[in-house]
């Protein structure tokens, strides 16, 4: 059993990962969100909610206390968020981080998939790349997850490593939640790595 902090618990990926972790493990969850009143507890014995702002050190320190792993699925100024999360994890001696960015941040999308989704042609991805740079420069036991475009559907995915071409442009939310569950439960799985997640073509 682990204590897992989900940052961005009200978002699509945070909610999906929460449900899979509850269903497939005996982990205890801390659900951290700005609008924590939107969260309905499913299991009083395994879940608690903390309302807070990622940019507030005191809020993050309160949420980090006693955690074994952190899963972050955020949007916005990802570089600033990554800096705050890494610093809070260092302060609180938490080492395992699973952080969602985006496909294309290493220009790994081949023309057959849609090369226009690469950082070189899509400056929107710069924030995702900057966050990845912050995390990769840390001493944390991190895994950066680079999903394709979110779709519905069952668990069905393939993994590509940093330096490998991406396999496809879509991936189901349930697939992302499945790999996140496995990553937070296994500290050695894709440790200090950046993985692409897509539905096989």
Buried (B, 14 or more C-beta within 10 A) or exposed (E): EBBBBBBBBBBEBBBBBBBBBBEEBEBBBBBBBBEBEEBEEEEEEBBBBBBBEBEEEEBBBBBBEEBBBBBBBBEEBBBBBBBBBBBBBBEBEBBBBBBBBBBBBBBBBEEEBBBEBBBEEBEEBEBBBBBBEBBBEBEBBBBBBBBBBBEEEEBEBBBBEBEEBBBBBBBBBBBBBBBBBBBBBEBEBBBEBBBBBBBEE
